[in-house]
Amino acid sequence: MIRVLVADDQALVRAGVRMLLQAAGDMEVVAEAQDGAEAVRQAERHVPDVILMDLRMPRVDGLEAIRRVLAARPAARIVVLTTFAEDADVHAALRAGAVGFLVKDDEPERMVDAVRKAAAGEQLLAPSVLRRVVEGFLAAGDRAAAPAPAGLTERELEVLALVGTGLSNAEIAERLHVGVTTVKTHVGAAMDKLGLRNRIQAAVVAHRMGLVDASFRPVRPTRHPGGGPANNPAG
């Protein structure tokens, strides 16, 4: 059962989200919050798997709440839930450590799918949106201080490059002819070594490290487990 915290200043929105998620059958809304300060307290008390966080709330806004929650529990999975998907909001929330972005008028099925993906550590932005976000980060100067590989294995660098192209774990597994669990292990290890909180940050770092080119194709060749070259979109 996926445990969810819903933080929004509108009671009607919280009630609707609760009904939607609990009807899915594999989710439970364990707490609600009407402002950012309460969201931080409820996150500490209930330790939810996923937090749906509105950005515009009184007293403490959603952006500051994201920072406070992640400062206390870096592994928290926070999905922004807002009315206006402006680029500035997207960049600020993802930079703070949110794992994805939902607009309140999205289809209900998209919210359910987003919660499941967040809980599983999957990518929540469509490749086209990820591309815009990464380009925004790089245009703002994020190329300046790319981290060193810091002990990453060849396979971890290879997987990180594919994360940078926007592929999901399942798509990476298919590309490399390995299991999804294996991919998750490599992604997690690479993110831990680089001090990253989510796949969006990982994608930005992959570009900063030169693992992905400007056309969003991996620079590093991908290989089968046996050592032979696999399909490489850059080739």
N, CA, C and O of each residue as an XYZ file, in Angstrom:
940
protein
N       0.843     -1.198      0.000
C       0.000      0.000      0.000
C       0.876      1.246      0.000
O       1.763      1.379      0.843
N       0.636      2.154     -0.931
C       1.397      3.395     -1.022
C       0.774      4.435     -0.097
O      -0.405      4.764     -0.230
N       1.562      4.945      0.831
C       1.089      5.926      1.812
C       1.339      7.337      1.267
O       2.454      7.686      0.880
N       0.255      8.145      1.249
C       0.333      9.461      0.606
C      -0.074     10.568      1.579
O      -1.018     10.414      2.354
N       0.649     11.679      1.523
C       0.277     12.914      2.218
C      -0.156     13.922      1.163
O       0.547     14.128      0.174
N      -1.319     14.558      1.369
C      -1.829     15.560      0.435
C      -1.772     16.924      1.107
O      -2.408     17.132      2.141
N      -1.017     17.857      0.531
C      -0.880     19.209      1.084
C      -1.431     20.221      0.090
O      -0.868     20.421     -0.986
N      -2.536     20.856      0.462
C      -3.187     21.859     -0.388
C      -4.047     22.736      0.510
O      -4.667     22.242      1.452
N      -4.088     24.044      0.221
C      -4.849     24.940      1.101
C      -6.350     24.892      0.842
O      -7.118     25.511      1.578
N      -6.786     24.169     -0.192
C      -8.213     24.073     -0.497
C      -8.756     22.716     -0.046
O      -8.329     21.666     -0.526
N      -9.707     22.764      0.890
C     -10.271     21.530      1.446
C     -10.935     20.684      0.364
O     -10.874     19.455      0.405
N     -11.566     21.341     -0.600
C     -12.254     20.606     -1.666
C     -11.255     19.831     -2.521
O     -11.516     18.693     -2.913
N     -10.117     20.448     -2.804
C      -9.082     19.762     -3.575
C      -8.555     18.559     -2.798
O      -8.389     17.476     -3.360
N      -8.295     18.749     -1.515
C      -7.780     17.641     -0.703
C      -8.774     16.482     -0.668
O      -8.386     15.319     -0.771
N     -10.051     16.806     -0.523
C     -11.069     15.760     -0.468
C     -11.150     15.009     -1.788
O     -11.294     13.786     -1.802
N     -11.058     15.738     -2.904
C     -11.128     15.098     -4.211
C      -9.933     14.198     -4.464
O     -10.073     13.096     -4.995
N      -8.763     14.673     -4.081
C      -7.557     13.867     -4.270
C      -7.621     12.614     -3.396
O      -7.256     11.526     -3.842
N      -8.078     12.764     -2.169
C      -8.206     11.610     -1.270
C      -9.118     10.546     -1.885
O      -8.771      9.365     -1.913
N     -10.278     10.967     -2.374
C     -11.225     10.017     -2.954
C     -10.624      9.327     -4.180
O     -10.776      8.118     -4.358
N      -9.950     10.097     -5.014
C      -9.356      9.548     -6.233
C      -8.295      8.509     -5.910
O      -8.303      7.415     -6.474
N      -7.388      8.843     -5.013
C      -6.276      7.939     -4.722
C      -6.742      6.685     -3.990
O      -6.289      5.584     -4.305
N      -7.625      6.835     -3.035
C      -8.052      5.674     -2.266
C      -8.918      4.748     -3.093
O      -9.014      3.558     -2.792
N      -9.556      5.278     -4.141
C     -10.334      4.428     -5.041
C      -9.433      3.562     -5.911
O      -9.886      2.580     -6.498
N      -8.142      3.933     -5.994
C      -7.210      3.161     -6.830
C      -6.945      1.783     -6.251
O      -6.592      0.859     -6.983
N      -7.115      1.633     -4.933
C      -6.987      0.322     -4.315
C      -5.628      0.007     -3.731
O      -5.523     -0.812     -2.818
N      -4.568      0.652     -4.248
C      -3.230      0.373     -3.736
C      -2.610      1.587     -3.050
O      -1.398      1.649     -2.845
N      -3.471      2.562     -2.696
C      -2.996      3.793     -2.062
C      -3.845      4.137     -0.853
O      -5.031      3.814     -0.789
N      -3.208      4.802      0.106
C      -3.900      5.262      1.305
C      -3.423      6.669      1.631
O      -2.222      6.899      1.774
N      -4.362      7.619      1.750
C      -4.008      8.971      2.167
C      -3.902      8.962      3.687
O      -4.914      8.881      4.383
N      -2.683      9.043      4.197
C      -2.469      8.904      5.638
C      -2.567     10.227      6.370
O      -2.697     10.250      7.594
N      -2.506     11.347      5.627
C      -2.593     12.652      6.271
C      -2.858     13.731      5.232
O      -2.599     13.550      4.043
N      -3.384     14.866      5.710
C      -3.599     16.039      4.878
C      -2.976     17.249      5.571
O      -2.756     17.242      6.783
N      -2.696     18.296      4.777
C      -2.151     19.531      5.337
C      -2.707     20.701      4.539
O      -2.870     20.617      3.321
N      -2.998     21.802      5.248
C      -3.576     22.961      4.579
C      -2.562     24.087      4.354
O      -2.901     25.116      3.771
N      -1.337     23.899      4.809
C      -0.266     24.851      4.522
C       1.071     24.123      4.634
O       1.139     22.971      5.063
N       2.135     24.829      4.237
C       3.433     24.194      4.205
C       3.961     23.775      5.558
O       4.600     22.730      5.683
N       3.699     24.582      6.577
C       4.180     24.241      7.918
C       3.546     22.947      8.408
O       4.216     22.093      8.988
N       2.242     22.815      8.167
C       1.563     21.586      8.568
C       2.048     20.400      7.742
O       2.148     19.285      8.253
N       2.348     20.635      6.475
C       2.858     19.562      5.624
C       4.169     19.011      6.175
O       4.387     17.800      6.178
N       5.032     19.898      6.636
C       6.310     19.459      7.206
C       6.075     18.623      8.455
O       6.705     17.582      8.639
N       5.163     19.081      9.316
C       4.867     18.333     10.544
C       4.267     16.972     10.232
O       4.658     15.965     10.822
N       3.319     16.941      9.306
C       2.652     15.676      8.970
C       3.622     14.706      8.285
O       3.537     13.495      8.486
N       4.531     15.237      7.484
C       5.523     14.374      6.830
C       6.426     13.732      7.873
O       6.783     12.560      7.753
N       6.791     14.493      8.889
C       7.645     13.950      9.952
C       6.887     12.916     10.784
O       7.456     11.909     11.205
N       5.618     13.170     11.014
C       4.820     12.275     11.861
C       4.456     10.982     11.159
O       4.539      9.912     11.761
N       4.052     11.057      9.893
C       3.505      9.882      9.201
C       4.493      9.200      8.250
O       4.272      8.056      7.854
N       5.572      9.883      7.882
C       6.578      9.339      6.962
C       5.910      8.693      5.738
O       6.053      7.488      5.529
N       5.187      9.474      4.934
C       4.503      8.919      3.753
C       5.490      8.510      2.669
O       6.626      8.983      2.632
N       5.039      7.627      1.792
C       5.868      7.222      0.645
C       5.936      8.331     -0.396
O       6.974      8.553     -1.019
N       4.807      9.027     -0.576
C       4.718     10.095     -1.576
C       3.984     11.280     -0.956
O       3.022     11.104     -0.209
N       4.446     12.487     -1.274
C       3.777     13.710     -0.834
C       3.336     14.482     -2.063
O       4.151     14.783     -2.936
N       2.043     14.808     -2.139
C       1.524     15.697     -3.178
C       1.486     17.094     -2.572
O       0.758     17.329     -1.608
N       2.260     18.019     -3.123
C       2.477     19.322     -2.493
C       2.057     20.475     -3.400
O       2.617     20.664     -4.479
N       1.068     21.242     -2.952
C       0.707     22.472     -3.655
C       1.818     23.490     -3.436
O       2.465     23.472     -2.388
N       2.054     24.374     -4.396
C       3.104     25.373     -4.238
C       2.617     26.635     -3.550
O       3.336     27.214     -2.735
N       1.409     27.067     -3.869
C       0.906     28.332     -3.336
C      -0.017     28.066     -2.146
O      -1.213     27.815     -2.301
N       0.579     28.129     -0.955
C      -0.161     27.920      0.298
C       0.220     29.011      1.284
O       1.306     29.582      1.182
N      -0.666     29.314      2.247
C      -0.371     30.380      3.220
C       0.701     29.970      4.226
O       1.063     28.799      4.342
N       1.196     30.977      4.949
C       2.212     30.838      6.008
C       3.541     30.336      5.456
O       4.482     31.114      5.301
N       3.622     29.070      5.165
C       4.818     28.508      4.531
C       4.399     27.940      3.183
O       3.538     27.062      3.128
N       4.996     28.428      2.085
C       4.556     27.959      0.770
C       5.134     26.573      0.474
O       5.966     26.056      1.220
N       4.673     25.989     -0.629
C       5.072     24.632     -0.961
C       6.551     24.492     -1.244
O       7.147     23.469     -0.907
N       7.159     25.501     -1.858
C       8.579     25.425     -2.189
C       9.422     25.318     -0.914
O      10.322     24.483     -0.830
N       9.130     26.153      0.061
C       9.873     26.093      1.322
C       9.584     24.790      2.060
O      10.471     24.220      2.694
N       8.341     24.323      1.974
C       7.989     23.047      2.617
C       8.788     21.902      2.001
O       9.244     21.010      2.717
N       8.960     21.918      0.675
C       9.770     20.881      0.009
C      11.179     20.886      0.585
O      11.726     19.835      0.921
N      11.756     22.066      0.695
C      13.126     22.169      1.223
C      13.211     21.613      2.644
O      14.145     20.880      2.970
N      12.241     21.960      3.484
C      12.284     21.524      4.883
C      12.079     20.020      5.006
O      12.762     19.358      5.787
N      11.140     19.482      4.236
C      10.893     18.039      4.293
C      12.137     17.270      3.868
O      12.540     16.313      4.529
N      12.743     17.693      2.762
C      13.898     16.968      2.235
C      15.145     17.170      3.088
O      16.033     16.318      3.096
N      15.219     18.286      3.804
C      16.345     18.489      4.715
C      16.292     17.463      5.843
O      17.323     16.983      6.314
N      15.059     17.134      6.272
C      14.893     16.161      7.353
C      14.910     14.729      6.840
O      15.387     13.821      7.522
N      14.378     14.528      5.613
C      14.286     13.163      5.072
C      14.578     13.219      3.568
O      13.649     13.313      2.766
N      15.843     13.164      3.181
C      16.226     13.327      1.774
C      15.585     12.330      0.824
O      15.471     12.608     -0.369
N      15.160     11.163      1.329
C      14.580     10.148      0.455
C      13.098     10.379      0.169
O      12.499      9.610     -0.583
N      12.498     11.406      0.741
C      11.068     11.665      0.523
C      10.788     11.915     -0.953
O      11.577     12.559     -1.645
N       9.657     11.400     -1.427
C       9.265     11.546     -2.832
C       8.150     12.579     -2.902
O       7.019     12.293     -2.509
N       8.450     13.774     -3.397
C       7.494     14.883     -3.413
C       7.113     15.220     -4.846
O       7.972     15.490     -5.686
N       5.816     15.201     -5.110
C       5.280     15.568     -6.417
C       4.521     16.882     -6.258
O       3.617     16.979     -5.428
N       4.876     17.876     -7.033
C       4.217     19.174     -6.953
C       2.850     19.092     -7.623
O       2.706     18.557     -8.722
N       1.857     19.634     -6.934
C       0.479     19.669     -7.436
C       0.055     21.125     -7.446
O      -0.106     21.733     -6.388
N      -0.131     21.697     -8.648
C      -0.419     23.118     -8.701
C      -1.364     23.456     -9.848
O      -1.691     22.605    -10.676
N      -1.795     24.712     -9.880
C      -2.746     25.159    -10.899
C      -2.028     25.634    -12.150
O      -2.524     25.460    -13.263
N      -0.857     26.236    -11.966
C      -0.152     26.842    -13.091
C       1.224     26.205    -13.261
O       2.081     26.313    -12.385
N       1.424     25.541    -14.397
C       2.710     24.876    -14.654
C       3.646     25.831    -15.390
O       3.993     25.600    -16.548
N       4.054     26.911    -14.707
C       4.968     27.864    -15.305
C       6.400     27.345    -15.183
O       6.748     26.689    -14.202
N       7.228     27.646    -16.190
C       8.592     27.133    -16.199
C       9.359     27.510    -14.941
O      10.120     26.696    -14.418
N       9.171     28.733    -14.446
C       9.894     29.173    -13.248
C       9.526     28.306    -12.051
O      10.384     27.949    -11.245
N       8.236     27.969    -11.942
C       7.794     27.116    -10.846
C       8.369     25.713    -10.971
O       8.814     25.119     -9.989
N       8.352     25.190    -12.197
C       8.885     23.849    -12.440
C      10.355     23.791    -12.046
O      10.776     22.885    -11.328
N      11.135     24.762    -12.519
C      12.569     24.776    -12.230
C      12.833     24.893    -10.739
O      13.677     24.181    -10.197
N      12.111     25.794    -10.072
C      12.339     26.010     -8.640
C      12.010     24.764     -7.832
O      12.760     24.384     -6.934
N      10.877     24.124     -8.155
C      10.461     22.939     -7.406
C      11.404     21.766     -7.639
O      11.749     21.053     -6.697
N      11.821     21.561     -8.877
C      12.721     20.452     -9.179
C      14.107     20.710     -8.611
O      14.780     19.783     -8.161
N      14.534     21.961     -8.629
C      15.825     22.297     -8.038
C      15.800     22.038     -6.527
O      16.803     21.635     -5.938
N      14.639     22.275     -5.913
C      14.507     22.040     -4.470
C      14.482     20.553     -4.138
O      14.751     20.167     -3.000
N      14.158     19.709     -5.131
C      14.190     18.267     -4.901
C      12.911     17.528     -5.188
O      12.834     16.326     -4.936
N      11.880     18.213     -5.718
C      10.656     17.512     -6.094
C      10.964     16.527     -7.224
O      11.875     16.751     -8.020
N      10.201     15.439     -7.286
C      10.483     14.407     -8.289
C       9.586     14.525     -9.511
O       9.781     13.805    -10.491
N       8.612     15.415     -9.468
C       7.723     15.544    -10.611
C       6.747     16.675    -10.421
O       6.760     17.357     -9.396
N       5.894     16.876    -11.417
C       5.030     18.042    -11.468
C       3.687     17.650    -12.055
O       3.628     17.076    -13.142
N       2.614     17.952    -11.351
C       1.261     17.687    -11.837
C       0.453     18.984    -11.834
O       0.524     19.771    -10.890
N      -0.309     19.191    -12.895
C      -1.227     20.323    -12.952
C      -2.606     19.826    -12.521
O      -3.003     18.714    -12.871
N      -3.330     20.639    -11.769
C      -4.575     20.180    -11.154
C      -5.656     19.813    -12.167
O      -6.583     19.076    -11.833
N      -5.553     20.312    -13.393
C      -6.569     19.934    -14.382
C      -6.120     18.761    -15.251
O      -6.746     18.474    -16.271
N      -5.031     18.075    -14.851
C      -4.631     16.846    -15.539
C      -5.719     15.791    -15.381
O      -6.556     15.883    -14.483
N      -5.703     14.798    -16.248
C      -6.638     13.692    -16.134
C      -6.412     12.952    -14.811
O      -5.267     12.797    -14.385
N      -7.487     12.493    -14.154
C      -7.334     11.787    -12.876
C      -6.369     10.609    -12.947
O      -5.605     10.365    -12.013
N      -6.409      9.878    -14.067
C      -5.530      8.723    -14.209
C      -4.059      9.117    -14.161
O      -3.221      8.322    -13.736
N      -3.737     10.328    -14.589
C      -2.351     10.786    -14.582
C      -1.855     10.964    -13.139
O      -0.700     10.669    -12.833
N      -2.735     11.447    -12.266
C      -2.325     11.611    -10.874
C      -2.057     10.263    -10.219
O      -1.065     10.098     -9.509
N      -2.939      9.306    -10.457
C      -2.752      7.967     -9.898
C      -1.452      7.364    -10.420
O      -0.681      6.781     -9.657
N      -1.214      7.504    -11.718
C      -0.001      6.969    -12.318
C       1.239      7.664    -11.752
O       2.267      7.026    -11.525
N       1.131      8.976    -11.525
C       2.268      9.732    -11.000
C       2.630      9.281     -9.601
O       3.811      9.174     -9.274
N       1.636      9.014     -8.770
C       1.908      8.553     -7.404
C       2.599      7.199     -7.442
O       3.550      6.961     -6.697
N       2.127      6.320     -8.300
C       2.763      4.997     -8.414
C       4.203      5.122     -8.895
O       5.095      4.458     -8.366
N       4.431      5.958     -9.882
C       5.787      6.118    -10.415
C       6.703      6.759     -9.382
O       7.864      6.372     -9.247
N       6.178      7.741     -8.652
C       6.996      8.386     -7.622
C       7.399      7.382     -6.559
O       8.549      7.363     -6.120
N       6.456      6.548     -6.143
C       6.744      5.546     -5.119
C       7.777      4.533     -5.605
O       8.555      3.998     -4.815
N       7.776      4.275     -6.912
C       8.703      3.294     -7.493
C      10.027      3.916     -7.911
O      10.921      3.214     -8.383
N      10.160      5.243     -7.740
C      11.399      5.904     -8.121
C      11.521      6.164     -9.599
O      12.632      6.338    -10.101
N      10.408      6.198    -10.316
C      10.432      6.384    -11.761
C      10.401      7.861    -12.150
O      10.171      8.733    -11.312
N      10.636      8.125    -13.436
C      10.596      9.455    -14.007
C       9.149      9.919    -14.141
O       8.292      9.164    -14.601
N       8.874     11.177    -13.735
C       7.508     11.689    -13.792
C       7.293     12.748    -14.861
O       6.169     13.213    -15.053
N       8.337     13.128    -15.547
C       8.202     14.119    -16.600
C       8.308     13.442    -17.954
O       9.187     12.608    -18.168
N       7.422     13.796    -18.861
C       7.520     13.292    -20.226
C       8.851     13.749    -20.819
O       9.354     14.809    -20.447
N       9.434     12.967    -21.738
C      10.731     13.351    -22.320
C      10.758     14.774    -22.865
O      11.765     15.468    -22.722
N       9.659     15.223    -23.492
C       9.637     16.584    -24.042
C       9.715     17.629    -22.937
O      10.377     18.656    -23.091
N       9.028     17.360    -21.803
C       9.071     18.290    -20.682
C      10.437     18.230    -20.011
O      10.997     19.262    -19.641
N      10.978     17.014    -19.852
C      12.305     16.866    -19.264
C      13.329     17.650    -20.074
O      14.203     18.314    -19.518
N      13.209     17.566    -21.384
C      14.160     18.268    -22.249
C      14.111     19.763    -21.983
O      15.152     20.411    -21.876
N      12.915     20.313    -21.875
C      12.766     21.752    -21.622
C      13.339     22.130    -20.258
O      13.976     23.172    -20.105
N      13.100     21.260    -19.262
C      13.598     21.523    -17.913
C      15.120     21.490    -17.882
O      15.753     22.386    -17.323
N      15.711     20.455    -18.485
C      17.173     20.334    -18.498
C      17.787     21.522    -19.225
O      18.761     22.107    -18.750
N      17.222     21.882    -20.378
C      17.757     23.012    -21.128
C      17.653     24.302    -20.321
O      18.528     25.164    -20.405
N      16.576     24.433    -19.533
C      16.433     25.602    -18.675
C      17.506     25.664    -17.610
O      18.074     26.723    -17.344
N      17.784     24.506    -16.992
C      18.833     24.457    -15.981
C      20.199     24.805    -16.583
O      20.967     25.576    -16.007
N      20.485     24.223    -17.746
C      21.783     24.450    -18.367
C      21.934     25.900    -18.827
O      23.019     26.473    -18.734
N      20.854     26.487    -19.320
C      20.892     27.884    -19.748
C      21.144     28.811    -18.560
O      21.694     29.901    -18.714
N      20.728     28.355    -17.364
C      20.914     29.168    -16.162
C      22.307     29.016    -15.571
O      22.606     29.589    -14.524
N      23.169     28.237    -16.247
C      24.539     28.117    -15.786
C      24.873     26.818    -15.110
O      25.939     26.702    -14.504
N      23.996     25.827    -15.189
C      24.242     24.575    -14.487
C      25.340     23.729    -15.124
O      25.668     22.662    -14.605
N      25.909     24.181    -16.230
C      27.043     23.455    -16.814
C      28.341     23.759    -16.050
O      29.349     23.074    -16.223
N      28.296     24.799    -15.203
C      29.530     25.356    -14.657
C      30.333     24.389    -13.799
O      31.560     24.362    -13.898
N      29.687     23.609    -12.974
C      30.433     22.806    -11.997
C      29.968     21.361    -12.008
O      29.410     20.877    -11.023
N      30.195     20.668    -13.122
C      29.794     19.271    -13.220
C      30.578     18.446    -12.206
O      31.793     18.610    -12.094
N      29.907     17.559    -11.460
C      30.619     16.744    -10.475
C      31.519     15.729    -11.148
O      31.260     15.306    -12.275
N      32.574     15.341    -10.459
C      33.451     14.285    -10.964
C      32.711     12.957    -10.889
O      31.786     12.807    -10.090
N      33.112     11.984    -11.720
C      32.459     10.670    -11.676
C      32.464     10.027    -10.292
O      31.595      9.208     -9.994
N      33.422     10.381     -9.449
C      33.417      9.979     -8.036
C      33.219      8.492     -7.823
O      32.390      8.070     -7.016
N      33.990      7.703     -8.557
C      33.939      6.269     -8.318
C      32.806      5.547     -9.005
O      32.554      4.383     -8.696
N      32.101      6.200     -9.941
C      31.044      5.525    -10.671
C      31.638      4.443    -11.563
O      32.678      4.640    -12.191
N      30.966      3.307    -11.609
C      31.402      2.234    -12.491
C      31.019      2.562    -13.933
O      30.237      3.479    -14.183
N      31.567      1.815    -14.863
C      31.221      2.013    -16.270
C      29.726      1.816    -16.493
O      29.100      2.571    -17.237
N      29.157      0.807    -15.851
C      27.729      0.549    -16.018
C      26.887      1.678    -15.417
O      25.858      2.050    -15.981
N      27.316      2.222    -14.281
C      26.581      3.326    -13.669
C      26.626      4.567    -14.554
O      25.626      5.274    -14.680
N      27.776      4.836    -15.167
C      27.869      5.957    -16.098
C      26.977      5.732    -17.311
O      26.333      6.659    -17.804
N      26.947      4.507    -17.777
C      26.123      4.140    -18.929
C      24.642      4.348    -18.623
O      23.906      4.912    -19.432
N      24.216      3.891    -17.452
C      22.820      4.044    -17.045
C      22.492      5.510    -16.814
O      21.413      5.968    -17.191
N      23.409      6.254    -16.197
C      23.186      7.678    -15.958
C      22.996      8.422    -17.276
O      22.160      9.321    -17.370
N      23.766      8.048    -18.289
C      23.610      8.676    -19.605
C      22.211      8.433    -20.157
O      21.611      9.334    -20.743
N      21.692      7.232    -19.978
C      20.356      6.914    -20.488
C      19.261      7.602    -19.681
O      18.224      7.972    -20.231
N      19.484      7.775    -18.380
C      18.561      8.577    -17.575
C      18.510      9.992    -18.141
O      17.449     10.613    -18.194
N      19.665     10.493    -18.560
C      19.738     11.838    -19.115
C      18.976     12.022    -20.404
O      18.645     13.150    -20.768
N      18.687     10.935    -21.111
C      17.900     11.032    -22.341
C      16.398     10.984    -22.070
O      15.592     11.185    -22.978
N      16.023     10.714    -20.806
C      14.613     10.667    -20.447
C      14.007      9.285    -20.430
O      12.793      9.151    -20.274
N      14.822      8.243    -20.589
C      14.294      6.877    -20.588
C      13.891      6.449    -19.178
O      14.523      6.842    -18.198
N      12.842      5.646    -19.083
C      12.423      5.069    -17.809
C      13.305      3.874    -17.475
O      14.085      3.421    -18.313
N      13.182      3.362    -16.250
C      13.951      2.169    -15.872
C      13.642      0.998    -16.794
O      14.541      0.258    -17.193
N      12.363      0.834    -17.129
C      11.974     -0.277    -17.996
C      12.591     -0.126    -19.382
O      13.034     -1.108    -19.977
N      12.622      1.102    -19.895
C      13.195      1.340    -21.223
C      14.710      1.141    -21.206
O      15.283      0.625    -22.166
N      15.360      1.554    -20.106
C      16.795      1.333    -19.985
C      17.098     -0.162    -19.902
O      18.043     -0.649    -20.524
N      16.287     -0.882    -19.130
C      16.478     -2.330    -18.999
C      16.374     -3.013    -20.355
O      17.164     -3.902    -20.674
N      15.394     -2.593    -21.148
C      15.236     -3.177    -22.483
C      16.432     -2.840    -23.369
O      16.914     -3.688    -24.119
N      16.903     -1.608    -23.278
C      18.044     -1.182    -24.098
C      19.302     -1.985    -23.753
O      20.061     -2.373    -24.641
N      19.513     -2.230    -22.464
C      20.743     -2.889    -22.022
C      20.597     -4.399    -21.853
O      21.568     -5.095    -21.555
N      19.371     -4.901    -22.047
C      19.106     -6.327    -21.910
C      19.436     -6.833    -20.500
O      20.078     -7.869    -20.322
N      18.977     -6.069    -19.512
C      19.117     -6.467    -18.111
C      17.759     -6.301    -17.441
O      16.818     -5.802    -18.059
N      17.649     -6.717    -16.179
C      16.395     -6.596    -15.457
C      16.165     -5.184    -14.950
O      17.110     -4.422    -14.750
N      14.889     -4.840    -14.743
C      14.530     -3.519    -14.228
C      15.131     -3.304    -12.844
O      15.592     -2.206    -12.533
N      15.129     -4.344    -12.012
C      15.715     -4.229    -10.672
C      17.195     -3.878    -10.755
O      17.697     -3.086     -9.956
N      17.887     -4.463    -11.715
C      19.310     -4.157    -11.908
C      19.496     -2.691    -12.270
O      20.399     -2.026    -11.763
N      18.633     -2.192    -13.153
C      18.721     -0.777    -13.536
C      18.470      0.116    -12.328
O      19.197      1.086    -12.113
N      17.449     -0.204    -11.539
C      17.148      0.599    -10.348
C      18.342      0.629     -9.406
O      18.640      1.664     -8.810
N      19.023     -0.497     -9.272
C      20.200     -0.563     -8.404
C      21.297      0.360     -8.906
O      21.908      1.086     -8.123
N      21.551      0.334    -10.223
C      22.600      1.182    -10.800
C      22.229      2.666    -10.707
O      23.077      3.503    -10.396
N      20.973      2.984    -10.973
C      20.530      4.379    -10.880
C      20.695      4.873     -9.444
O      21.226      5.959     -9.210
N      20.236      4.068     -8.488
C      20.337      4.450     -7.086
C      21.777      4.633     -6.642
O      22.095      5.573     -5.914
N      22.645      3.733     -7.083
C      24.056      3.828     -6.702
C      24.690      5.096     -7.281
O      25.434      5.794     -6.592
N      24.390      5.388     -8.545
C      24.952      6.583     -9.184
C      24.464      7.845     -8.485
O      25.245      8.767     -8.250
N      23.178      7.892     -8.153
C      22.630      9.074     -7.488
C      23.217      9.243     -6.096
O      23.504     10.364     -5.677
N      23.397      8.143     -5.376
C      24.001      8.222     -4.037
C      25.424      8.765     -4.116
O      25.805      9.629     -3.326
N      26.204      8.263     -5.059
C      27.603      8.699     -5.185
C      27.708     10.168     -5.577
O      28.662     10.849     -5.201
N      26.721     10.656     -6.335
C      26.760     12.045     -6.799
C      25.956     12.983     -5.899
O      25.922     14.191     -6.134
N      25.309     12.432     -4.869
C      24.543     13.257     -3.939
C      23.285     13.850     -4.548
O      22.924     14.989     -4.250
N      22.609     13.074     -5.409
C      21.416     13.561     -6.114
C      20.150     13.037     -5.455
O      20.137     11.940     -4.897
N      19.081     13.833     -5.524
C      17.828     13.466     -4.870
C      16.830     12.800     -5.810
O      16.006     12.003     -5.362
N      16.887     13.107     -7.095
C      15.877     12.570     -8.004
C      16.424     12.445     -9.415
O      17.537     12.881     -9.708
N      15.622     11.842    -10.285
C      16.067     11.544    -11.648
C      16.201     12.810    -12.495
O      16.988     12.834    -13.441
N      15.444     13.860    -12.170
C      15.584     15.092    -12.929
C      16.963     15.682    -12.680
O      17.646     16.101    -13.614
N      17.369     15.712    -11.403
C      18.720     16.176    -11.092
C      19.759     15.276    -11.757
O      20.784     15.757    -12.241
N      19.494     13.977    -11.780
C      20.417     13.040    -12.425
C      20.535     13.337    -13.915
O      21.628     13.270    -14.479
N      19.409     13.666    -14.557
C      19.437     13.987    -15.982
C      20.261     15.243    -16.242
O      21.042     15.289    -17.192
N      20.092     16.258    -15.404
C      20.864     17.494    -15.557
C      22.352     17.201    -15.404
O      23.165     17.677    -16.196
N      22.708     16.419    -14.385
C      24.115     16.094    -14.140
C      24.693     15.289    -15.301
O      25.846     15.490    -15.682
N      23.894     14.374    -15.866
C      24.374     13.595    -17.017
C      24.766     14.518    -18.163
O      25.754     14.270    -18.854
N      23.995     15.580    -18.365
C      24.323     16.543    -19.410
C      25.545     17.360    -19.033
O      26.408     17.619    -19.872
N      25.623     17.765    -17.775
C      26.776     18.557    -17.323
C      28.070     17.761    -17.420
O      29.134     18.325    -17.676
N      27.980     16.451    -17.216
C      29.162     15.589    -17.278
C      29.531     15.211    -18.703
O      30.545     14.550    -18.923
N      28.713     15.624    -19.682
C      29.005     15.308    -21.070
C      28.626     13.900    -21.473
O      29.111     13.391    -22.484
N      27.754     13.256    -20.686
C      27.327     11.897    -21.014
C      26.216     11.885    -22.062
O      25.936     10.850    -22.666
N      25.582     13.047    -22.276
C      24.475     13.182    -23.223
C      24.745     14.410    -24.078
O      25.197     15.437    -23.573
N      24.468     14.305    -25.381
C      24.744     15.456    -26.245
C      23.548     16.390    -26.331
O      22.518     16.143    -25.703
N      23.676     17.452    -27.098
C      22.636     18.468    -27.190
C      21.354     17.950    -27.828
O      20.295     18.559    -27.677
N      21.442     16.833    -28.538
C      20.250     16.227    -29.147
C      19.603     15.190    -28.238
O      18.706     14.454    -28.649
N      20.076     15.145    -26.989
C      19.550     14.209    -25.989
C      19.795     12.759    -26.399
O      18.930     11.899    -26.237
N      20.975     12.508    -26.928
C      21.406     11.152    -27.228
C      22.626     10.835    -26.379
O      23.466     11.710    -26.168
N      22.749      9.598    -25.883
C      23.891      9.263    -25.035
C      25.196      9.321    -25.815
O      25.287      8.819    -26.936
N      26.199      9.936    -25.212
C      27.512     10.014    -25.829
C      28.265      8.714    -25.625
O      29.004      8.260    -26.499
N      28.061      8.115    -24.436
C      28.735      6.858    -24.132
C      28.054      5.721    -24.866
O      26.824      5.662    -24.858
N      28.801      4.792    -25.517
C      28.173      3.634    -26.165
C      27.570      2.701    -25.128
O      28.171      2.475    -24.078
N      26.406      2.162    -25.403
C      25.786      1.190    -24.512
C      26.163     -0.210    -24.964
O      26.291     -0.474    -26.160
N      26.340     -1.107    -23.998
C      26.792     -2.458    -24.326
C      25.922     -3.510    -23.667
O      25.314     -3.275    -22.623
N      25.875     -4.652    -24.287
C      25.212     -5.808    -23.700
C      26.022     -6.282    -22.502
O      27.207     -5.966    -22.399
N      25.396     -7.049    -21.579
C      26.132     -7.577    -20.445
C      27.359     -8.377    -20.849
O      28.351     -8.394    -20.121
N      27.307     -9.044    -22.006
C      28.442     -9.834    -22.452
C      29.573     -9.042    -23.058
O      30.621     -9.606    -23.374
N      29.382     -7.715    -23.232
C      30.475     -6.887    -23.714
C      30.270     -6.387    -25.124
O      30.955     -5.453    -25.540
N      29.343     -6.978    -25.889
C      29.116     -6.541    -27.250
C      28.318     -5.264    -27.290
O      27.544     -5.011    -26.366
N      28.466     -4.439    -28.318
C      27.735     -3.190    -28.390
C      26.243     -3.411    -28.586
O      25.821     -4.279    -29.350
N      25.462     -2.614    -27.886
C      24.016     -2.636    -28.048
C      23.611     -1.501    -28.972
O      24.468     -0.783    -29.488
N      22.299     -1.333    -29.187
C      21.823     -0.255    -30.015
C      22.188      1.072    -29.360
O      21.925      1.264    -28.173
N      22.776      1.969    -30.097
C      23.177      3.262    -29.575
C      22.573      4.353    -30.440
O      22.951      4.490    -31.603
N      21.618      5.155    -29.888
C      20.967      6.175    -30.680
C      21.947      7.203    -31.230
O      21.647      7.893    -32.204
N      23.124      7.304    -30.603
C      24.085      8.290    -31.078
C      24.898      7.772    -32.254
O      25.629      8.529    -32.894
N      24.767      6.455    -32.541
C      25.633      5.856    -33.548
C      25.071      5.856    -34.921
O      25.717      5.375    -35.852
